[in-house]
Amino acid sequence: MTNRVINILAFIVLTLLWIAFAVALLFNREMLDSVWQSFRSWPLVIQIIVGLLVLPVVLGLWIWQTTWPIWLRLILVVGLGLITIYMFFPRKTRSQPEVSSPKS
């Protein structure tokens, strides 16, 4: 039960972060630059912890900050966002069959 709650929470948090990323990408690209600069100004230990917790979004921010062509950055960021949401989507777990003990 606890794993299911963690899975749902992770899905919700990452989906909300990707939605915020998409909104900023469409309406305020400077905000993405500000978020990246803010993240980079944090102490290294905090960057590592937050970076590991929301790795796909931080990777998306890093990709967006590169000097690669915009079409490549868009493909990579959108693909990463869609893959993240798909992979974290909570699914029903299959019931494990009960292991019967051998009868003596």
C-alpha positions in Angstrom: 0.0 0.0 0.0 2.8 2.4 0.9 4.5 1.8 -2.5 1.3 2.6 -4.3 1.0 5.9 -2.5 4.6 6.8 -3.3 4.1 5.9 -6.9 1.0 8.1 -7.2 2.8 11.0 -5.4 5.8 10.7 -7.7 3.5 10.7 -10.7 1.6 13.7 -9.5 4.7 15.7 -8.7 6.5 14.9 -11.9 3.4 15.5 -14.0 2.8 18.9 -12.4 6.5 19.9 -12.9 6.3 18.9 -16.6 3.1 20.9 -17.0 4.7 23.9 -15.4 7.7 23.4 -17.7 5.4 23.3 -20.8 3.5 26.4 -19.7 6.8 28.3 -19.1 8.1 27.0 -22.5 5.0 28.3 -24.2 4.5 31.6 -22.4 7.6 32.7 -20.5 10.9 31.1 -21.6 12.8 33.5 -19.5 11.3 31.7 -16.4 13.1 28.5 -17.4 16.4 30.4 -17.5 15.6 31.9 -14.1 14.7 28.5 -12.6 17.9 27.0 -14.0 20.1 29.8 -12.7 18.4 29.6 -9.3 18.9 25.8 -9.2 22.6 26.3 -10.1 23.1 28.8 -7.3 22.0 26.4 -4.6 24.7 24.5 -2.6 26.0 21.5 -4.4 24.6 19.0 -1.8 21.1 20.5 -2.3 21.5 20.4 -6.1 22.4 16.7 -5.9 19.5 15.8 -3.7 16.9 17.8 -5.7 18.5 16.7 -8.9 18.1 13.1 -8.0 14.5 13.5 -6.8 13.3 15.2 -10.0 16.0 14.1 -12.4 14.0 14.1 -15.6 12.9 17.7 -15.1 16.4 18.9 -14.2 17.7 17.1 -17.2 15.0 18.9 -19.3 16.1 22.2 -17.9 19.7 21.4 -18.7 18.8 20.4 -22.2 16.9 23.6 -22.6 20.0 25.7 -21.5 22.3 24.1 -24.1 23.2 25.9 -27.3 21.8 23.0 -29.4 19.4 23.9 -32.2 15.9 24.7 -30.9 14.2 21.9 -32.8 16.5 19.3 -31.2 16.0 20.8 -27.7 12.2 20.7 -28.2 12.2 17.1 -29.4 14.4 16.0 -26.5 12.5 18.0 -23.8 9.0 16.9 -25.1 10.1 13.3 -25.5 11.7 13.3 -22.0 8.5 14.7 -20.5 6.2 12.2 -22.3 8.4 9.3 -21.4 8.6 10.4 -17.8 4.8 10.7 -17.4 4.3 7.4 -19.2 6.8 5.6 -17.0 5.6 7.0 -13.7 1.9 6.5 -14.5 0.5 4.4 -11.7 -0.7 1.0 -12.9 -2.4 -1.8 -11.1 0.0 -4.3 -9.7 -0.6 -7.8 -10.6 -1.6 -10.0 -7.7 1.1 -12.4 -6.8 -0.2 -16.0 -6.6 0.0 -17.3 -3.1 2.8 -19.8 -2.5 1.4 -22.9 -1.1 3.5 -24.8 1.4 4.1 -28.4 0.7 1.9 -30.7 2.7 3.7 -33.1 5.1 
